Amino acid sequence: MSLPLRSLLMQASLYQAARFEKNTHYSRQAQTSTLQEILKYSAPSVIGRALGLRLGMDVDAFRRQIPLHTYDGFSPFADRIAHGEKGITSNQHVLCLASSSGTTGKRKMIPITRKSHAVRQKARLAAAGYLVRALRNKALSHGRLMVTSSAAMMGETEGGVPFGYTSACSHSLNRSKYSARVVTPYPFDVMAIPNVRQRHIMSFLFAIRDPELRFISGSFPPFLLQIAGQLSEETPLLISMLRKGGVPDGIDLDGPTRKRLNRMLPADPNRADFLERILETKQTLKPLDIWPGLSALCTSSGVASDPYLPRIAKAFGPLPIFGGLYSSTEAIFGIHTDLDDGSATLAVNTGFFEFIPKCQWHASNPETVLAHEVVVGEEYRIVTTNFHGLMRYDIGDIVRITGWHNSAPRLTFLRRRGGQLSAVHEMTTEADIDQALSEVMSLRGITFRDAGVTLESGGTTQRYLWMLELEGDTPPINPDILASDLDNALGRSNIAYKNRREDYIPPPRVMLFSPGAIAQFLGRSTEPTTDDQLKPRRILYGTPDLITLIERGTSTSK
């Protein structure tokens, strides 16, 4: 049954890719018609009436009348949905709320309706169709995918609305419970395990038995590195369980689920012997050792992902990368159309898009340009209006226009507005860091003269390195205490950091320096003379020379 279903999915994906390709020839018309369709769903809603939306509203009138906004402006409407009110952002019933990881300190809740889900699903299928095309062009095989994102919903709001990460909402609405084994090597029960480590172990146990595994997917490059790292770490357990079969102890499952999965994991001593021989020879098992038929890796790609590529190549070998979708909880912005291509084509049917030119970024009411008006090579902040009820929503993503796909612009994500630091896409901002530093200073009664934060690499993981200078009259303090304090404080200022720390990010390290050392090392003045120097950036991009830093540090945490 799985082969006919897989063939049907492949045909559906090729069909959606062809439809999208056709629309890229008429992107200006596609954008106009998409806006009109959005108005059909949102104009009769509470948010539509509040903004004065009306059916037939043309593009110019829409841009003049509706102000740009961020999630703070949308949050009251999301709260009303969470409390069970109807018709707030759409004339359709809200099926669930997609929850962001909280990268700005507050969890975003985005309503999912039948229409918004269908739009997202068509974009996913279109991306899959382009992948099929690319594989055929390179004579690579198609097959199952190992994806370890969670399918577990978080719960229900006070008003009884289910909520969870976007991946969980998609799995739930796509009825992945019945189709999971068509696409992945394992059943839905594995995808629904909440604990990351346990979910990975169970995914590995099914995947190492699957000769048709062709893809490994991680939403972001650090997630792929986490998969590679844990695969290596868990190799002895995986071989042991492959030899004897069944579910390992320590995996939290209810009785019926454990019994069901035990039956699906028979012993395979021949496969165990094969992998053990490789392990004895190479001292480690890499993905290509286990699955020599892998065709590609699937993860976000573009300028922001480029720094991870050497480590990914070292961990996985010479595999092409497919970017899939450039998306967030709030929107799908672009569709990737080829392997090893860091640019995505604007998803002209998923929303109505505007672009804020760089010269307008500091304006209180910035002017925008439309998709057909962008200039190749220029940077913009992208603005979306879409079927989630978001109207002229400025997410803060900064993109660069890299070219054209027929008449649709191609773009690559650069960074989030205001700067950010990410070990595993937790997007820590300058504000998050300042809040954590202030909290620790208040807690300990100390003053930091200067501070900076960067990422310190270690194998497949990265941890935060805090570089701190204390005021001269501050009594000595153990850097281990500061490391723990800052870890906890940053978890409060950035919920996404707290969520990722348990499973993905190692404990941070603190290095203390004598007064003036950090400024001297970074080449910035110790006597501020400009507005920018009065508030220097805390996030240090490019990972400074850690050997030189260590030589200048007076003490360090463990």
TITORSE-23150 format. One record per residue (C-alpha): residue in one letter; x, y, z negated. Coordinates in pm, whole numbers, plus 32768, in hexadecimal, padded with zeros to 4 digits. Example, Ala and Ser with C-alpha at 12.3 -4.5 7.8 and 13.67 -1.06 7.14 Angstrom:
MARZA;code;east;north;up
MARZA;A;84CE;7E3E;7CF4 .
MARZA;S;8557;7F96;7D36 .
# end
This chain:
MARZA;code;east;north;up
MARZA;M;8000;8000;8000 .
MARZA;S;811C;80F1;7FB2 .
MARZA;L;81AB;80EF;8115 .
MARZA;P;8063;815A;81BF .
MARZA;L;802F;8265;80B4 .
MARZA;R;8192;82E1;80DC .
MARZA;S;815F;82F0;8255 .
MARZA;L;8020;83BB;8223 .
MARZA;L;80D5;84AD;813C .
MARZA;M;81E9;84D4;823C .
MARZA;Q;80EF;8520;834F .
MARZA;A;803C;861B;826F .
MARZA;S;8185;86C9;8222 .
MARZA;L;81E3;86DE;8392 .
MARZA;Y;808B;876E;83DF .
MARZA;Q;80AD;887E;82D6 .
MARZA;A;820E;88D0;834D .
MARZA;A;8189;88FA;84B0 .
MARZA;R;8070;89DD;8433 .
MARZA;F;8166;8AB2;8371 .
MARZA;E;8253;8AC1;849A .
MARZA;K;8136;8B43;8572 .
MARZA;N;80E5;8C52;8474 .
MARZA;T;824E;8CCB;846E .
MARZA;H;8219;8D3B;85D7 .
MARZA;Y;80FC;8E1D;8562 .
MARZA;S;816D;8E77;8404 .
MARZA;R;80DB;8FD8;8404 .
MARZA;Q;7F82;8F54;845D .
MARZA;A;7FAE;8E35;8366 .
MARZA;Q;7FF8;8F2B;824F .
MARZA;T;7EC5;8FFE;829F .
MARZA;S;7DDD;8ED1;82A9 .
MARZA;T;7E75;8E43;8169 .
MARZA;L;7E2B;8F88;80B0 .
MARZA;Q;7CC2;8F7E;812A .
MARZA;E;7C9D;8E18;80B3 .
MARZA;I;7D2C;8E72;7F5D .
MARZA;L;7C30;8F8F;7F3F .
MARZA;K;7B16;8E9A;7F87 .
MARZA;Y;7B6F;8DDC;7E49 .
MARZA;S;7BE1;8EFA;7D67 .
MARZA;A;7B04;9023;7DC4 .
MARZA;P;79CE;8F96;7D0F .
MARZA;S;7A98;8F4A;7BD2 .
MARZA;V;7AD0;901A;7A99 .
MARZA;I;7C2B;9081;7B0A .
MARZA;G;7BA3;90D2;7C65 .
MARZA;R;7A99;91BA;7BDA .
MARZA;A;7B93;925B;7AEC .
MARZA;L;7C7B;92AB;7C0F .
MARZA;G;7B67;930D;7D00 .
MARZA;L;7BAF;91F5;7DF7 .
MARZA;R;7AB8;91C6;7F11 .
MARZA;L;7A8F;90D9;8034 .
MARZA;G;7B1E;915D;8178 .
MARZA;M;7C0D;924A;80C5 .
MARZA;D;7D28;928D;81BC .
MARZA;V;7E99;926F;816B .
MARZA;D;7EDB;93E5;814E .
MARZA;A;7DB1;9423;8069 .
MARZA;F;7E14;92FC;7F91 .
MARZA;R;7F76;9380;7F65 .
MARZA;R;7EFE;94E3;7F1C .
MARZA;Q;7DF6;947F;7E1F .
MARZA;I;7E96;9360;7D5D .
MARZA;P;7FC4;93B5;7C83 .
MARZA;L;80EE;92D0;7C60 .
MARZA;H;80EE;920B;7B1C .
MARZA;T;81AD;9105;7A57 .
MARZA;Y;8130;8FEB;797B .
MARZA;D;80E5;90E1;7862 .
MARZA;G;7FCC;916C;7939 .
MARZA;F;7F47;9012;798C .
MARZA;S;7F6A;8F7E;782F .
MARZA;P;7E19;8FFD;77A5 .
MARZA;F;7D63;8F4E;78C2 .
MARZA;A;7E26;8E0A;7888 .
MARZA;D;7DD0;8E1F;7716 .
MARZA;R;7C5E;8E39;7769 .
MARZA;I;7C78;8D03;7843 .
MARZA;A;7D2B;8C4D;7729 .
MARZA;H;7C07;8CA4;7644 .
MARZA;G;7B17;8BFF;7737 .
MARZA;E;7A86;8D27;77F7 .
MARZA;K;7A1E;8CE7;7960 .
MARZA;G;7A4A;8DB0;7A9F .
MARZA;I;7B70;8E7B;7A1C .
MARZA;T;7C63;8E66;7B42 .
MARZA;S;7BA1;8D9D;7C43 .
MARZA;N;7A42;8D32;7C99 .
MARZA;Q;7AC0;8BCC;7C78 .
MARZA;H;7AD4;8AFD;7B3A .
MARZA;V;7C2B;8AF8;7A91 .
MARZA;L;7CA3;898E;7A89 .
MARZA;C;7DD3;89CD;79AD .
MARZA;L;7ED2;8AD5;794E .
MARZA;A;8034;8AAF;79CE .
MARZA;S;8125;8B15;78BF .
MARZA;S;827A;8BAA;7902 .
MARZA;S;83A4;8B4F;782C .
MARZA;G;83A2;8CA8;778D .
MARZA;T;84D9;8D3B;782A .
MARZA;T;847A;8E9B;77BE .
MARZA;G;8428;8E39;7658 .
MARZA;K;82B3;8E0C;7693 .
MARZA;R;8218;8CDF;7738 .
MARZA;K;8159;8D3B;7874 .
MARZA;M;800D;8C8F;78B6 .
MARZA;I;7FA3;8C86;7A24 .
MARZA;P;7E45;8C09;7A82 .
MARZA;I;7E2E;8AE6;7B75 .
MARZA;T;7CEE;8AC2;7C3E .
MARZA;R;7C97;89C7;7D4C .
MARZA;K;7CF5;8ACA;7E54 .
MARZA;S;7E42;8B35;7DBB .
MARZA;H;7EA4;89C8;7D89 .
MARZA;A;7E4B;8975;7EF2 .
MARZA;V;7F20;8A98;7F6F .
MARZA;R;8049;8A22;7EA2 .
MARZA;Q;8019;88BC;7F11 .
MARZA;K;8019;891C;8082 .
MARZA;A;815F;89DB;804E .
MARZA;R;81FB;88AC;7FA2 .
MARZA;L;818E;87CD;80C0 .
MARZA;A;8217;88C4;81C0 .
MARZA;A;836A;88BF;8112 .
MARZA;A;835F;8742;810E .
MARZA;G;8310;8746;8281 .
MARZA;Y;8441;881B;82CB .
MARZA;L;8511;8725;81FF .
MARZA;V;8490;8605;82D5 .
MARZA;R;84F1;86C8;840E .
MARZA;A;864C;8712;8388 .
MARZA;L;8688;85A8;8325 .
MARZA;R;8625;8532;8480 .
MARZA;N;8711;862D;8520 .
MARZA;K;8831;85A0;8454 .
MARZA;A;87C3;8432;846F .
MARZA;L;8793;841C;82F6 .
MARZA;S;8698;8337;824D .
MARZA;H;855C;839D;8199 .
MARZA;G;84E9;82EE;805D .
MARZA;R;8495;8317;7EF0 .
MARZA;L;84F6;843C;7E16 .
MARZA;M;8576;8441;7CB0 .
MARZA;V;84E5;8579;7C0F .
MARZA;T;84F4;859C;7A96 .
MARZA;S;8412;86C9;7A5A .
MARZA;S;830A;8695;7950 .
MARZA;A;81A5;8630;79A1 .
MARZA;A;813A;865B;7837 .
MARZA;M;8041;8774;77F8 .
MARZA;M;8084;8843;76BF .
MARZA;G;7F21;884A;763F .
MARZA;E;7DEB;8924;7650 .
MARZA;T;7DB3;8A92;7602 .
MARZA;E;7CBA;8B0F;7500 .
MARZA;G;7BB7;8B19;7615 .
MARZA;G;7BF9;89B2;767C .
MARZA;V;7CC4;89FD;77B6 .
MARZA;P;7DDD;88FD;77F4 .
MARZA;F;7F37;8998;7817 .
MARZA;G;8093;891E;786A .
MARZA;Y;81C1;895D;7943 .
MARZA;T;817F;8989;7AB6 .
MARZA;S;8206;882C;7AFD .
MARZA;A;8113;878F;7A05 .
MARZA;C;7FED;8850;7A96 .
MARZA;S;804B;87DE;7BF3 .
MARZA;H;806D;8671;7B8B .
MARZA;S;7F1D;8680;7ADB .
MARZA;L;7E61;8723;7BFB .
MARZA;N;7F0B;864C;7D03 .
MARZA;R;7E9B;8513;7C4A .
MARZA;S;8006;84A1;7C38 .
MARZA;K;7F90;8395;7B47 .
MARZA;Y;7F20;82D3;7C7B .
MARZA;S;8026;833B;7D7B .
MARZA;A;8167;835B;7CB0 .
MARZA;R;8202;8214;7D25 .
MARZA;V;81CF;8276;7E90 .
MARZA;V;82B7;83A0;7E65 .
MARZA;T;838F;8339;7D3A .
MARZA;P;8424;81EE;7CC4 .
MARZA;Y;835C;81F8;7B81 .
MARZA;P;81F2;8215;7B0E .
MARZA;F;8149;834A;7A82 .
MARZA;D;817C;82C7;791E .
MARZA;V;82F0;8314;793E .
MARZA;M;82B5;8475;79BF .
MARZA;A;81CC;84B7;7899 .
MARZA;I;82D5;8473;778D .
MARZA;P;8304;85C4;76DC .
MARZA;N;8468;858F;765C .
MARZA;V;8566;85EB;7769 .
MARZA;R;8672;84ED;770E .
MARZA;Q;8578;83D1;76F2 .
MARZA;R;84CE;8432;7838 .
MARZA;H;8620;8433;78E8 .
MARZA;I;8680;82DE;785E .
MARZA;M;853A;8243;78D2 .
MARZA;S;855A;82ED;7A26 .
MARZA;F;86B9;825F;7A4A .
MARZA;L;864A;80FF;79E9 .
MARZA;F;8548;80F9;7AFF .
MARZA;A;861F;81B0;7BFD .
MARZA;I;8750;80CB;7BE0 .
MARZA;R;866E;7FAC;7C4D .
MARZA;D;85F5;8067;7D83 .
MARZA;P;86BA;8032;7EC7 .
MARZA;E;85DF;8134;7F78 .
MARZA;L;8642;825C;7E9F .
MARZA;R;86AC;836D;7F8E .
MARZA;F;8690;84B2;7EC9 .
MARZA;I;86DF;8538;7D6F .
MARZA;S;862B;8678;7D0F .
MARZA;G;8663;877D;7C03 .
MARZA;S;85A7;88C7;7BFE .
MARZA;F;86EE;8986;7BD7 .
MARZA;P;885C;8923;7C09 .
MARZA;P;88A4;890B;7A91 .
MARZA;F;878E;8808;7A79 .
MARZA;L;883C;8736;7B83 .
MARZA;L;8980;874E;7ABF .
MARZA;Q;88C5;86E6;7985 .
MARZA;I;8840;85B3;7A3D .
MARZA;A;899F;8555;7AB2 .
MARZA;G;8A2E;8589;7957 .
MARZA;Q;8926;84BA;78A8 .
MARZA;L;8939;83A9;79B0 .
MARZA;S;8AAC;8384;7962 .
MARZA;E;8A73;8399;77EB .
MARZA;E;895F;8292;77EA .
MARZA;T;8A0F;819D;78D7 .
MARZA;P;8A57;8090;77CC .
MARZA;L;88EB;8096;7757 .
MARZA;L;8867;808B;78BC .
MARZA;I;893C;7F5E;791B .
MARZA;S;88DF;7EAC;77D9 .
MARZA;M;876A;7EE3;7810 .
MARZA;L;878A;7E84;797E .
MARZA;R;8821;7D3C;7911 .
MARZA;K;8713;7CE2;7815 .
MARZA;G;85E9;7DA9;789A .
MARZA;G;84DF;7E71;77E8 .
MARZA;V;84CA;7FC1;773A .
MARZA;P;85E6;801A;764A .
MARZA;D;85A7;8057;74DA .
MARZA;G;8583;81C4;747B .
MARZA;I;849E;8224;759D .
MARZA;D;8361;82B6;7505 .
MARZA;L;823E;8205;75B0 .
MARZA;D;80EF;8187;7539 .
MARZA;G;80BD;800F;7531 .
MARZA;P;7FF9;7FE2;7676 .
MARZA;T;80E6;80C4;773A .
MARZA;R;821B;8011;76B7 .
MARZA;K;8183;7EC1;7710 .
MARZA;R;812A;7F3B;786C .
MARZA;L;8285;7FCA;78B0 .
MARZA;N;8331;7E94;7822 .
MARZA;R;8284;7DC5;792D .
MARZA;M;82FE;7EB5;7A3B .
MARZA;L;846C;7E9F;79D0 .
MARZA;P;84D8;7D35;7A06 .
MARZA;A;863D;7CC8;79C4 .
MARZA;D;8729;7CE7;7AEF .
MARZA;P;8879;7C4E;7A85 .
MARZA;N;8905;7C56;7BE8 .
MARZA;R;88CF;7DCC;7C02 .
MARZA;A;8961;7DF8;7AA4 .
MARZA;D;8A9A;7D33;7B07 .
MARZA;F;8AC1;7E05;7C42 .
MARZA;L;8AB2;7F4F;7B84 .
MARZA;E;8B94;7ECC;7A70 .
MARZA;R;8CA2;7E74;7B6D .
MARZA;I;8C96;7FD6;7BF7 .
MARZA;L;8CA9;8062;7A97 .
MARZA;E;8DDA;7F8D;7A44 .
MARZA;T;8E87;8001;7B81 .
MARZA;K;8E32;8173;7B79 .
MARZA;Q;8DF8;81A5;7A01 .
MARZA;T;8CBA;8261;7A54 .
MARZA;L;8B7F;8239;7B23 .
MARZA;K;8B23;8353;7C0E .
MARZA;P;89D5;836B;7CC4 .
MARZA;L;8A69;82FE;7E13 .
MARZA;D;8AF9;81C8;7D6C .
MARZA;I;899D;8166;7CF8 .
MARZA;W;88DC;81DC;7E2B .
MARZA;P;89C7;81DF;7F5A .
MARZA;G;8898;8224;8037 .
MARZA;L;8850;837B;7FA0 .
MARZA;S;87F8;8473;80B1 .
MARZA;A;87E6;85C2;7FFC .
MARZA;L;87C2;8680;7EB8 .
MARZA;C;8696;8761;7E80 .
MARZA;T;86C5;889B;7DB0 .
MARZA;S;86A4;8A14;7DC8 .
MARZA;S;87A8;8AA3;7EB2 .
MARZA;G;8828;8BF8;7F0F .
MARZA;V;8923;8CF7;7E96 .
MARZA;A;88C1;8CC6;7D28 .
MARZA;S;88FE;8B4E;7D47 .
MARZA;D;8A48;8B61;7E05 .
MARZA;P;8B29;8B67;7CCD .
MARZA;Y;8AA7;8A0C;7C70 .
MARZA;L;8AEF;8969;7DC0 .
MARZA;P;8C59;88FA;7D7A .
MARZA;R;8BED;8850;7C37 .
MARZA;I;8AC4;87AE;7CE3 .
MARZA;A;8BA6;872A;7DF8 .
MARZA;K;8C95;869F;7CF3 .
MARZA;A;8B7B;85F7;7C32 .
MARZA;F;8AAF;8572;7D57 .
MARZA;G;8B9A;8560;7E7E .
MARZA;P;8B75;85F5;7FDC .
MARZA;L;89FA;8601;7FF0 .
MARZA;P;8931;870E;80A5 .
MARZA;I;884C;87EB;7FD4 .
MARZA;F;86E5;8844;8024 .
MARZA;G;8654;8977;7F78 .
MARZA;G;84E5;8919;7F99 .
MARZA;L;842B;8A4A;7F18 .
MARZA;Y;849C;8B99;7E92 .
MARZA;S;8392;8BB4;7D86 .
MARZA;S;8338;8C09;7C20 .
MARZA;T;8211;8BC8;7B3C .
MARZA;E;816B;8CFE;7BCE .
MARZA;A;81A3;8CCC;7D41 .
MARZA;I;823C;8C13;7E66 .
MARZA;F;8316;8D0F;7F1B .
MARZA;G;83CA;8C42;8021 .
MARZA;I;83E6;8AF3;80D2 .
MARZA;H;8536;8A5D;812C .
MARZA;T;8542;89D1;828B .
MARZA;D;868F;8918;82A2 .
MARZA;L;879D;8864;81DD .
MARZA;D;88BF;8929;8147 .
MARZA;D;8810;8A72;818E .
MARZA;G;8804;8B66;806C .
MARZA;S;86FC;8C42;810E .
MARZA;A;8585;8C07;8104 .
MARZA;T;847E;8C84;81F6 .
MARZA;L;837A;8D69;8159 .
MARZA;A;8247;8C96;8104 .
MARZA;V;815B;8D73;81CA .
MARZA;N;8022;8CA7;8175 .
MARZA;T;8050;8C85;7FFC .
MARZA;G;8028;8DF5;7FAA .
MARZA;F;8042;8F5A;8023 .
MARZA;F;81A4;8FDE;7FF6 .
MARZA;E;8240;9135;7FD5 .
MARZA;F;83A9;9199;7F9D .
MARZA;I;8436;92B1;7EC6 .
MARZA;P;8571;9344;7F69 .
MARZA;K;86A3;9377;7E90 .
MARZA;C;867F;94F1;7EA2 .
MARZA;Q;852C;94D2;7DF3 .
MARZA;W;858D;93E8;7CD5 .
MARZA;H;859C;94FD;7BD2 .
MARZA;A;8467;95B8;7C48 .
MARZA;S;833A;95BF;7B5F .
MARZA;N;8251;9576;7C84 .
MARZA;P;8330;94D4;7D8A .
MARZA;E;82D2;94C7;7EF7 .
MARZA;T;82D5;9376;7FA5 .
MARZA;V;830C;92F2;8103 .
MARZA;L;8257;91CE;81A4 .
MARZA;A;82EB;9085;8218 .
MARZA;H;8313;90F6;8381 .
MARZA;E;83C2;9237;8310 .
MARZA;V;84E5;91A1;8249 .
MARZA;V;864B;91CA;82C1 .
MARZA;V;873E;90A8;82DD .
MARZA;G;8857;90C4;81DF .
MARZA;E;8794;91A6;80F2 .
MARZA;E;872D;914F;7F8E .
MARZA;Y;85C8;9172;7F0F .
MARZA;R;84EF;9122;7DE3 .
MARZA;I;83DA;903F;7E5A .
MARZA;V;826D;9088;7E04 .
MARZA;T;8152;8F8D;7E2B .
MARZA;T;7FD7;8F8D;7E3A .
MARZA;N;7F4F;8E2C;7E32 .
MARZA;F;7E3D;8D32;7DE5 .
MARZA;H;7E97;8D25;7C71 .
MARZA;G;7DF9;8E7D;7C49 .
MARZA;L;7F45;8F37;7C42 .
MARZA;M;7F22;9085;7CF2 .
MARZA;R;805E;913B;7D68 .
MARZA;Y;8123;907A;7C64 .
MARZA;D;8290;90DB;7C37 .
MARZA;I;8337;8FA2;7BAD .
MARZA;G;848D;904B;7BAB .
MARZA;D;8533;8F5E;7CA4 .
MARZA;I;863C;9001;7D7B .
MARZA;V;8668;8F69;7ED4 .
MARZA;R;873F;8FAA;8003 .
MARZA;I;86B0;8F96;8163 .
MARZA;T;8791;8EAC;822A .
MARZA;G;86E5;8E9A;837B .
MARZA;W;85A5;8E3A;842C .
MARZA;H;84EA;8CF6;8465 .
MARZA;N;8425;8D56;8597 .
MARZA;S;8373;8E91;8512 .
MARZA;A;8388;8E35;83A0 .
MARZA;P;84A9;8EB4;82CC .
MARZA;R;85A2;8DC1;8233 .
MARZA;L;8613;8E12;80D4 .
MARZA;T;86F0;8D93;7FBC .
MARZA;F;86C2;8DC8;7E47 .
MARZA;L;87DF;8E8E;7DAA .
MARZA;R;8783;8ED1;7C40 .
MARZA;R;8675;8F49;7B56 .
MARZA;R;8654;90C0;7B1E .
MARZA;G;872A;913E;79FF .
MARZA;G;8820;901E;7A0A .
MARZA;Q;880E;8EC9;796C .
MARZA;L;88E1;8DAA;78ED .
MARZA;S;8879;8C44;7930 .
MARZA;A;8917;8AF8;78D5 .
MARZA;V;87D8;8A3C;7932 .
MARZA;H;86F4;8B48;79C7 .
MARZA;E;8696;8BD8;7873 .
MARZA;M;86D8;8D37;78FF .
MARZA;T;8757;8DE3;77C7 .
MARZA;T;8743;8F5D;77F5 .
MARZA;E;8807;907F;7765 .
MARZA;A;86D9;90CB;768A .
MARZA;D;86D7;8F66;7603 .
MARZA;I;8846;8F82;75A6 .
MARZA;D;881F;90D8;7505 .
MARZA;Q;86FB;9059;7436 .
MARZA;A;87C3;8F2B;73C0 .
MARZA;L;88F0;9002;7365 .
MARZA;S;8815;90F7;72A5 .
MARZA;E;876B;8FDE;71E7 .
MARZA;V;88B8;8F45;717C .
MARZA;M;8948;9096;7116 .
MARZA;S;8816;90D5;703E .
MARZA;L;881F;8F75;6FAD .
MARZA;R;8990;8F80;6F4E .
MARZA;G;89B5;90F3;6F06 .
MARZA;I;8AC9;9118;7008 .
MARZA;T;8B0C;91F2;7139 .
MARZA;F;8B8D;9181;728A .
MARZA;R;8C76;9280;7323 .
MARZA;D;8C66;91D6;7478 .
MARZA;A;8BCF;9098;7502 .
MARZA;G;8BBD;8FD1;7643 .
MARZA;V;8B2B;8E84;76AE .
MARZA;T;8B8F;8D9A;77C7 .
MARZA;L;8B71;8C29;781D .
MARZA;E;8C7E;8B2B;77C9 .
MARZA;S;8C84;89F6;78A5 .
MARZA;G;8CBD;8898;7825 .
MARZA;G;8C89;877B;791C .
MARZA;T;8B22;8783;7994 .
MARZA;T;8AA9;8876;7889 .
MARZA;Q;8ADE;89E3;782E .
MARZA;R;8AC4;8A86;76DB .
MARZA;Y;8AB1;8BEE;7667 .
MARZA;L;8BF3;8C96;75FD .
MARZA;W;8BBB;8DC6;751F .
MARZA;M;8CE1;8EB9;750F .
MARZA;L;8CC0;8F9B;73E2 .
MARZA;E;8D7A;90B6;733A .
MARZA;L;8D22;9116;71D4 .
MARZA;E;8D47;9277;714E .
MARZA;G;8E8B;92A1;7091 .
MARZA;D;8DE9;92B9;6F39 .
MARZA;T;8D16;917D;6F69 .
MARZA;P;8D76;9064;6E79 .
MARZA;P;8DF3;8F20;6F1A .
MARZA;I;8CE3;8E2F;6F8C .
MARZA;N;8CF8;8CC7;7001 .
MARZA;P;8CC5;8CBA;717E .
MARZA;D;8C0B;8B6E;7155 .
MARZA;I;8B02;8C28;708C .
MARZA;L;8AE9;8D34;7198 .
MARZA;A;8AC8;8C2A;72A7 .
MARZA;S;89A6;8B88;71F0 .
MARZA;D;8900;8CD7;71A6 .
MARZA;L;891A;8D4E;730E .
MARZA;D;889D;8BFF;7390 .
MARZA;N;8763;8C17;72BB .
MARZA;A;872F;8D8A;7300 .
MARZA;L;874F;8D61;7478 .
MARZA;G;8651;8C47;7467 .
MARZA;R;855D;8D3F;73D0 .
MARZA;S;85A2;8E54;74CC .
MARZA;N;859D;8D67;75F8 .
MARZA;I;84AD;8C42;75D6 .
MARZA;A;853D;8B9F;770E .
MARZA;Y;8695;8B90;766A .
MARZA;K;85FE;8AE4;753B .
MARZA;N;8548;89EA;7618 .
MARZA;R;8680;8999;76E4 .
MARZA;R;8773;898B;75BE .
MARZA;E;86EF;8844;7534 .
MARZA;D;8723;877C;7671 .
MARZA;Y;8801;883C;7761 .
MARZA;I;88E3;8942;76C2 .
MARZA;P;89F8;88EA;75C9 .
MARZA;P;8A1E;89BA;7489 .
MARZA;P;8AB7;8B11;74C5 .
MARZA;R;8C15;8B7E;7468 .
MARZA;V;8C7D;8CC6;73C6 .
MARZA;M;8DCF;8D6E;73F0 .
MARZA;L;8E31;8E95;7315 .
MARZA;F;8F1C;8FA4;7392 .
MARZA;S;8FD4;90C8;72FC .
MARZA;P;8F37;9220;733E .
MARZA;G;8F63;9295;74A6 .
MARZA;A;8FD7;9146;7530 .
MARZA;I;8E9A;90FA;75F7 .
MARZA;A;8E8D;9251;7699 .
MARZA;Q;8FFE;923B;76EE .
MARZA;F;8FD7;90E2;7786 .
MARZA;L;8EA7;914A;7855 .
MARZA;G;8F46;9290;78BE .
MARZA;R;8E37;9370;782D .
MARZA;S;8E79;94A9;7766 .
MARZA;T;8E74;949A;75EA .
MARZA;E;8E02;9607;75F1 .
MARZA;P;8CBD;9615;76BE .
MARZA;T;8CAA;9738;77AF .
MARZA;T;8B7A;96D9;7884 .
MARZA;D;8A15;9668;7841 .
MARZA;D;8A69;9509;78BB .
MARZA;Q;8B8C;94F0;77C8 .
MARZA;L;8AB1;955B;76A7 .
MARZA;K;89F1;9416;76D7 .
MARZA;P;8AE7;931C;776E .
MARZA;R;8A60;91D6;77F7 .
MARZA;R;8A74;90AE;770B .
MARZA;I;8A5D;8FA6;781B .
MARZA;L;8BB3;8F6B;78B2 .
MARZA;Y;8B8E;8EDF;7A10 .
MARZA;G;8C8F;8E0C;7ABF .
MARZA;T;8CFE;8D58;797F .
MARZA;P;8E38;8E12;790E .
MARZA;D;8F88;8D5F;78F0 .
MARZA;L;8F44;8C95;77B5 .
MARZA;I;90B2;8C3B;7782 .
MARZA;T;910C;8DAB;776D .
MARZA;L;8FE4;8DE9;7687 .
MARZA;I;904B;8CD0;759D .
MARZA;E;91A7;8D61;7588 .
MARZA;R;9118;8EB0;751B .
MARZA;G;9013;8E28;742A .
MARZA;T;9055;8E3A;72B6 .
MARZA;S;8F70;8D15;725D .
MARZA;T;8E71;8C30;72FD .
MARZA;S;8D53;8B4F;729A .
MARZA;K;8D62;89D9;72D4 .
# end
